[in-house]
């Protein structure tokens, strides 16, 4: 019986060119037919239900604005609404009458220095206000 000869194995390699062509054609097709959503004039945000664009009317939030200004050269004065204070002790005692949930804005006027701001901020933090904002104007 003659010995069986094995034929040498050939390495068959697939031609990937057509598959790459089809992939690029599909990519171009989807890019050309894709439509982007545009929200013109309406940008929804994750806001609490009481505040937002809905039909529900919300009550305005009462805020306390502390205006810090120079009353005389070298003399700082403080005002919250109609109440005026010439020293930090008076301001501190009045801050004790404001509820802690009230947002506080520190409005620094022209010619006041950083130390004046830090003094008022320290009083607000010592009192325990959670929302303290900073405003600054060039008015006197």
Secondary structure, 3 states (H helix, E strand, C coil): CCCCCCCCCCCCCCCCHHHHHHHHHHHHHHHHHCCCCCCCCCCCCCCCCCCCCCCCCCCCCCEEEEEEEEEECCEEEEEECCEEECCHHHHHHHHCCCCCCCEEEEEECCCCCHHHHHHHHHHHHHHCCCCEEEEECCCC
